[in-house]
Amino acid sequence: MGCWCQVMLLVWVPVARGCGRPARLPAAIPDHGGVTVRPPDGFPLPELVLVSNRVLTEEAEALRAAMEQFGSAPQPGSPWTQDDEAVADRADPVAQGRATVLRYARHQASLIYVNAWDHLVTLARVLGGDGAMPLFSQASVSRVVCEAAVRFAWLMDPDISSAKRLVRGAVALHFSAEERSRGVRALPAERFGPRVYQQMLDSCSQERDSIRKLIDGAGMAFGSSRTASAKVRLELQSPKVAVPLKINITELMAELLPDSPSWYNIGSSVTHSIYWGLRDVNHSRPGQSLALTPNVLDVGAAVESAISASALILDRCGRMNGHDPTDHVQRAQERRAEVDALMRRAVTSAWAHIPAEPRSRGSSGRQE
C-alpha cells in the first residue's frame, strides 16, 4: 500500500503575548505581537491578501485529502506497484538491498511532502490570519513550498523507470548524510566539549558508512569525474542508470514550475537578504528614515508559486499511484487564477502598496 503519511493537526494553547517577544521593530513597522504589519484603523487588508489566505487554506486542505486518497490505494500496474515488484525477490540479496533503498526513498518523499504542506499552511496564516501581513516572509515561506515540491517531484517521478527512481532515492540519501556531516564539522568543537563533539562526528560517520553500505548492497557504485578527483554520480550497472550526485534545484524549479519563472531566485533574494529583493517595500531614499509598505504584488507571486507547487505534488503522487489527478490539478489552477486576476487589478490600483501606519500630521493639522 502507499505510505503517504497523514498529517496530524495539533492544537495547543499559545503562550501569553509578551513572553519572549523580540526587540521592538523600528517605528515605521508597528509591533503587534503577531505578524509584521497591521493596517491602521479604517484601512482593511487588500482583497488580494484576504483571498490569498482563503485559497491557500483551501489548497492545503485539498492537498492533504488528495494525498491520503492517492496513497491509500495504489492501483495495479502503477509506478508505485511496479517499484514494489522490481524488488520483490526475497531470495536475492541485491533485490533486498534495493527494497531497503526504496523504503528510504518513500520515507524521504513523505517528509518532503509534509514540509511543503506545513509551509503552505503557514503561508496562509501569515497572510491575514490575524488581521496582519508580512513585509518579506511570504517569499521565504513560498520558496520552501516550491523547493519541497520539486524535490518531491524529482524523487517520485512517474515518467522514469523504477531503477532510476531507486538511484535518485539513493542519491538523496547520500546528499542528506553529506550535508549533515558538513554542518556538524563546521560547528566550533569547543562549544560542546571534546567528548560530545566527537560523539556528533561519530554519529555522522556511522550514518555515512551505513548509507554507503546500503548503496553497495543495492548494486550501485559511485562514478568519478574524468580526472577521478571526485565522485560525481551514482551508477547502477543492471539496468544501466546514472544519476548526478548534485541536485540542481534552480534548474528543477525552472523545469517543473514554469508558471513561476525566476521565483526561486526572487525568493532567494529575500531568504539571503540581498538588497534588490528587499528595497521594493521601501519608499524613501538612502539616508532617510525607512518608509516601509507591503507590496501585494510580491504577495501574489508568492501565493501563485506555492499553489503551483502544491499542484505539482498532486500530479506526481496521483500518477505514481495510478490515479488521474487532473481534477485536483484543475482546482489548484482555478485557485491560482483567482489570485492572478487580483494581481492584474493591483497593478493599476492604489492598494498595490498599503501604509504601515497613518501618515503623520504637521503643526497645521494637515497630513504630511
C-alpha positions in Angstrom: 0.0 0.0 0.0 1.0 3.6 -0.4 2.6 5.2 2.6 2.0 8.9 2.2 1.6 9.9 5.8 -1.4 11.5 7.2 -0.9 14.9 8.7 -2.0 15.1 12.3 -3.3 18.5 13.3 -2.1 19.5 16.7 -3.8 22.1 18.9 -2.1 23.8 21.8 -2.6 26.9 23.9 -0.3 29.7 22.8 1.9 31.5 25.4 0.7 34.9 26.5 1.8 37.8 24.4 4.9 39.5 25.5 6.6 36.2 26.6 9.9 36.1 24.8 8.9 38.9 22.4 11.7 40.1 20.0 13.2 43.5 20.3 10.8 46.2 19.1 10.9 47.0 15.4 11.5 50.5 14.0 8.7 52.9 14.4 7.7 52.6 10.8 6.7 48.9 11.5 4.3 48.7 14.4 5.0 45.6 16.6 1.6 43.9 17.2 3.0 40.7 18.6 1.6 38.9 15.6 2.8 39.0 12.0 4.6 42.1 10.7 2.3 44.9 9.5 -1.3 45.7 10.5 -3.0 48.5 8.6 -4.2 51.5 10.6 -7.9 51.6 11.7 -10.3 52.0 8.8 -7.8 50.7 6.3 -8.5 47.0 5.6 -6.1 44.5 4.3 -6.1 44.3 0.5 -8.6 41.9 -1.1 -5.6 40.0 -2.7 -4.2 39.2 0.8 -7.6 38.1 2.1 -8.3 36.0 -0.9 -4.8 34.5 -0.6 -5.5 33.4 2.9 -8.6 31.7 1.8 -7.3 29.9 -1.3 -4.1 28.8 0.4 -6.2 27.3 3.2 -8.4 25.5 0.7 -5.3 24.3 -1.2 -3.6 22.9 1.9 -6.8 21.0 2.8 -7.2 19.7 -0.7 -3.6 18.6 -0.9 -3.8 16.6 2.3 -7.1 15.0 1.4 -5.8 14.0 -2.1 -2.5 12.7 -0.9 -4.3 10.4 1.6 -6.7 9.3 -1.1 -4.0 8.5 -3.7 -1.6 7.0 -1.2 -4.1 4.7 0.4 -5.0 2.9 -2.9 -2.1 2.4 -5.3 -3.6 0.9 -8.5 -2.3 -2.3 -10.2 0.3 -1.6 -12.8 1.0 1.9 -11.4 4.6 3.1 -11.0 4.3 2.5 -7.2 3.4 -1.2 -7.6 6.0 -1.6 -10.4 8.6 -0.4 -7.9 7.4 -2.9 -5.4 7.6 -5.7 -8.0 11.1 -4.8 -9.1 12.4 -5.5 -5.6 10.1 -8.4 -4.7 12.7 -11.2 -4.9 13.3 -12.0 -1.2 15.9 -14.7 -2.2 18.1 -12.1 -3.9 20.3 -10.0 -1.5 20.7 -7.3 -4.1 16.9 -7.1 -4.5 16.5 -6.8 -0.8 19.1 -4.1 -0.7 17.2 -2.2 -3.3 13.9 -2.7 -1.3 15.6 -1.0 1.6 16.7 1.9 -0.6 13.1 2.1 -1.9 11.7 2.3 1.6 14.0 5.2 2.4 13.2 7.0 -0.8 9.5 6.8 0.0 10.2 7.9 3.6 12.1 10.9 2.3 9.3 11.8 -0.1 6.7 11.6 2.7 8.6 14.0 4.9 9.3 16.4 1.9 5.5 16.4 1.3 4.8 17.2 4.9 7.3 20.0 4.8 5.6 21.5 1.8 2.2 21.2 3.4 3.4 22.7 6.7 4.7 25.8 4.9 1.6 26.0 2.7 -0.5 26.3 5.9 2.0 28.7 7.4 1.8 30.9 4.3 -2.0 31.1 4.7 -1.7 32.0 8.3 0.8 34.9 7.8 -1.3 36.4 5.1 -4.2 37.9 7.0 -4.6 35.1 9.6 -4.6 37.6 12.5 -5.5 40.7 10.5 -1.9 41.5 9.6 0.5 40.7 6.8 4.3 40.4 6.5 6.7 42.6 4.5 9.0 39.9 3.3 8.5 36.5 4.8 5.8 35.3 2.3 8.7 35.0 -0.2 10.8 32.8 2.1 7.9 30.6 3.1 6.7 30.2 -0.5 10.2 29.3 -1.6 10.3 26.4 0.9 7.0 25.1 -0.6 8.4 25.3 -4.1 11.7 23.6 -3.3 10.0 20.8 -1.4 7.6 20.3 -4.4 10.4 20.0 -6.9 12.4 17.7 -4.7 9.3 15.5 -4.2 8.6 15.6 -8.0 12.2 14.6 -8.7 12.1 11.6 -6.3 8.6 10.5 -7.2 8.7 11.0 -11.0 6.2 8.5 -12.6 7.7 9.1 -16.0 11.1 7.4 -15.3 12.0 3.8 -14.7 11.8 2.1 -11.3 15.6 1.7 -11.5 16.1 5.4 -12.0 13.7 6.3 -9.1 15.7 3.9 -7.0 19.1 5.6 -7.8 17.6 9.0 -7.2 16.4 7.9 -3.8 19.9 6.7 -3.0 21.4 10.0 -4.3 19.1 11.9 -2.0 20.1 9.8 1.0 23.8 10.3 0.2 23.3 14.1 -0.2 21.4 14.2 3.2 24.2 12.4 5.0 26.9 14.6 3.4 25.1 17.8 4.3 24.6 16.7 7.9 28.3 15.8 8.2 29.3 19.1 6.6 27.1 21.0 9.1 28.5 19.3 12.1 32.1 19.7 11.1 31.5 23.4 10.7 30.5 23.7 14.4 33.0 25.0 16.9 34.2 22.0 18.8 34.9 24.0 22.0 31.2 24.9 22.3 30.2 21.3 23.0 33.4 19.9 24.6 35.6 17.2 23.1 33.5 14.2 24.1 30.2 15.5 22.9 31.6 16.8 19.7 33.3 13.5 19.0 30.0 11.8 19.5 28.4 14.1 17.0 31.2 13.4 14.5 30.9 9.6 15.1 27.2 9.7 14.6 27.7 11.4 11.2 30.4 8.9 10.2 28.2 6.0 11.2 25.3 7.4 9.1 27.5 7.9 6.0 29.0 4.4 6.4 25.6 2.9 6.7 24.3 4.6 3.6 27.4 3.7 1.6 26.9 0.1 2.7 23.3 0.3 1.7 24.3 1.7 -1.7 26.8 -1.1 -2.2 24.3 -3.8 -1.2 21.8 -2.5 -3.8 24.3 -3.0 -6.6 25.1 0.7 -7.0 28.5 2.3 -7.2 29.9 5.9 -7.3 31.2 7.2 -10.6 34.1 9.6 -10.6 34.9 12.7 -12.8 37.2 12.3 -15.8 40.2 13.2 -13.7 39.0 10.7 -11.0 39.4 13.5 -8.4 35.8 13.5 -7.1 32.7 11.4 -7.0 30.1 12.9 -9.3 27.4 10.4 -9.9 25.8 7.2 -8.6 25.6 4.3 -11.1 23.6 1.1 -11.5 25.0 -1.4 -13.9 21.9 -3.6 -14.4 19.8 -2.0 -15.7 22.3 0.8 -16.6 21.4 4.0 -14.9 23.5 7.0 -13.8 22.3 10.0 -11.7 24.5 13.0 -10.8 25.2 13.5 -7.1 24.4 17.2 -7.3 20.7 18.1 -7.3 20.3 21.4 -9.1 17.2 23.0 -7.5 17.4 26.1 -9.7 17.1 24.0 -12.8 14.4 21.9 -11.4 12.4 25.0 -10.4 12.6 26.3 -14.0 11.7 22.9 -15.5 8.9 21.8 -13.1 7.3 25.2 -12.2 7.4 27.1 -15.5 4.4 29.3 -14.4 6.7 30.9 -11.8 9.8 31.9 -13.8 12.7 33.0 -11.6 10.7 32.7 -8.4 13.5 30.6 -6.8 15.9 33.4 -7.4 13.5 36.1 -6.2 12.7 34.1 -3.1 16.4 33.6 -2.6 17.0 37.3 -2.6 14.7 37.7 0.4 16.0 34.5 2.1 19.6 35.7 1.9 18.7 39.4 2.5 20.1 40.7 -0.9 19.4 44.3 -1.4 17.5 44.1 -4.7 15.0 41.7 -3.1 14.3 44.0 -0.1 14.2 47.5 -1.5 10.8 47.2 -3.2 8.9 47.7 0.0 10.8 50.9 0.9 9.7 54.3 -0.4 12.3 56.5 0.9 15.8 57.3 -0.3 19.0 56.1 1.2 19.9 58.2 4.1 16.3 58.9 5.0 14.2 57.0 7.5 12.7 53.8 6.2 9.2 54.2 4.8 8.0 50.6 4.5 4.8 49.3 3.0 4.0 45.7 1.9 3.8 45.1 -1.8 0.8 42.9 -2.6 2.2 42.0 -6.0 5.0 40.2 -4.2 2.4 38.5 -2.1 0.5 37.4 -5.2 3.7 36.0 -6.7 4.5 34.0 -3.6 0.9 32.6 -3.4 0.7 31.7 -7.0 4.0 29.9 -6.9 3.0 28.0 -3.7 -0.3 26.8 -5.3 1.6 25.7 -8.4 4.0 23.7 -6.2 1.0 22.0 -4.5 -0.4 21.1 -7.9 3.0 19.6 -8.8 2.9 17.3 -5.8 -0.7 16.3 -6.5 0.2 15.4 -10.1 3.2 13.4 -9.1 1.5 11.5 -6.3 -1.6 10.8 -8.2 0.2 9.4 -11.3 2.7 7.5 -9.2 -0.2 5.6 -7.6 -2.1 5.1 -10.9 -4.8 7.8 -10.2 -5.9 10.6 -12.6 -5.0 13.9 -10.7 -6.5 16.1 -13.5 -9.5 17.4 -11.5 -7.3 18.1 -8.4 -4.7 20.0 -10.5 -7.5 21.9 -12.3 -8.9 23.1 -9.0 -5.5 24.3 -7.9 -5.2 26.2 -11.2 -8.5 27.8 -10.5 -7.3 29.0 -7.1 -4.2 30.4 -8.7 -6.4 32.2 -11.3 -8.3 33.9 -8.5 -5.1 35.4 -7.2 -3.8 36.2 -10.7 -7.0 38.2 -11.5 -6.5 40.3 -8.4 -2.8 40.8 -9.2 -3.7 42.2 -12.6 -6.1 44.7 -10.9 -3.5 45.6 -8.4 -1.0 46.7 -11.0 -3.1 49.9 -11.5 -4.7 50.1 -8.1 -3.9 52.4 -5.2 -3.8 49.4 -2.9 -0.8 47.8 -4.6 1.0 49.2 -1.5 -0.7 49.8 1.9 0.6 52.1 4.6 2.2 50.6 7.7 0.9 53.4 9.8 -1.1 56.6 9.4 0.7 59.5 7.9 1.9 62.0 10.5 0.2 65.4 10.9 2.2 68.6 10.8 1.7 71.6 13.1 -1.2 72.8 10.9 -3.1 69.5 11.5 -2.7 68.5 7.9 -1.4 65.1 7.0 2.2 65.2 5.6 
